[in-house]
């Protein structure tokens, strides 16, 4: 089934650029790639600062 979708000119430019970058054959392929990317789990930042020391609690809690 073929469908027509109205988009802004800027959106079309971005889709065309992404299509060229990924060497996609169609806009349908571009949209599918973007949707699959958005569903992938995000990168974890665990261990992103390896030189950070261990967490230490203060002797007196500030909220007390």
C-alpha positions in Angstrom: 0.0 0.0 0.0 1.4 3.4 -0.9 0.7 6.5 1.2 1.4 10.1 0.7 2.7 12.1 3.7 3.0 15.9 3.9 6.3 17.1 5.4 8.1 20.4 5.7 10.8 21.3 3.2 13.5 21.1 6.0 12.4 17.6 7.0 12.7 16.5 3.4 16.2 17.9 3.2 17.2 16.0 6.4 15.6 12.8 5.0 17.5 13.2 1.8 20.8 13.8 3.6 20.2 10.7 5.8 19.3 8.7 2.7 22.7 9.7 1.1 24.7 9.0 4.3 23.2 5.6 4.8 23.0 4.7 1.1 19.3 3.8 1.5 17.4 3.0 -1.6 14.1 4.7 -0.6 12.6 7.1 1.9 10.7 4.1 3.3 14.0 2.5 4.1 15.2 5.7 5.7 12.2 6.0 7.9 12.5 2.3 8.9 16.2 2.8 9.9 15.3 5.9 11.9 12.5 4.1 13.7 14.7 1.1 14.5 17.5 3.3 15.8 15.0 5.1 18.1 13.9 1.8 19.6 17.4 0.5 20.4 18.5 0.8 24.0 20.4 3.9 24.8 24.2 3.7 25.6 24.9 3.3 29.3 27.2 5.8 30.8 28.2 3.4 33.6 32.0 3.7 34.0 32.2 6.9 31.9 34.3 8.6 34.6 36.8 5.8 35.6 38.9 8.1 37.9 36.0 9.1 40.0 36.5 8.0 43.6 34.1 5.8 45.5 31.0 7.5 47.0 31.3 8.3 50.7 28.6 9.5 53.0 29.2 12.4 55.2 29.1 11.7 58.9 26.2 14.1 59.4 23.4 14.0 56.8 22.6 17.4 55.5 18.9 16.8 55.5 18.7 15.8 59.2 
